[in-house]
């Protein structure tokens, strides 16, 4: 069985460690973290491995997971390349924003490199580990590395999806659009309702069916078919009147409204007739 070493064992690292060990994909070797306390906590969660206590005590392994913050990937990779021989090993990270090209130090040392980004929140590691099945993972990197990692992901019931490494930042921005900016737009809707005298709690109930039904239609029919409203109807007189009213009420929200008109018009042009 191939040996897996974890460099960093926060929520993502320890969940992967536990699942991959339980599925018999890898034998957990070392778990290197910033402190003995965090290492012991990770080992207890994973149920396997040992805490080496420092880079100089790492043992060679077959696969290395760098489960560290994005700004630590390059220095951690460089430290790993100095600590152990990497020729023929697989080194991968879990960043959604960075591609496997951040692992150049490992590649220069003869390793195969990749990135595996699980598309979900890891706020509650116990819950994630218990319900990981079906989780999509954006993967890219060396074909030989993915030939080892993809079957392991499938063994823990994840769904690997190949992505273009050169578009990794755009890929990560997709999650921001689908999650963060969606919240921003809904906040604008709630504040606009309140500007019209609707209490916040009631505003949420007014927005709820519009938002939930629109989302359901996007995932059922696709965005163009789901679009409704004045832009979809070509009623630009209403659009102009609304934009002015919103700008007069709140300039920043008016700018947001204006910025969304052209992209929405493009969606409308793709709407099935």
Buried (B, 14 or more C-beta within 10 A) or exposed (E): EBBBBBBBBBBBBBBBBBBBBBBEBBBBBBBBBEEEEBBEBBBEBBEBBBBBEEBEEBEBBBBBBBBBEEEBBBEBBBBBBEBBEBEEBBBBBBBBBBBBBBBBBBBEBEBBBBBBBBBBEBEEBEEBBEEBEEBBBBBBBBEEBBEBBBEBBBBBEBEBEEBEBEEBEEBBBBBEEEEEEEEEBBEBBBBBBEBEEBEEEEBBEBBEEEBEEBEEBBEEEBEBBBBBEBBBEEEEEEBEEBBEEBBEEBEEBBEBBBEBBEEBBEBBEEBEE
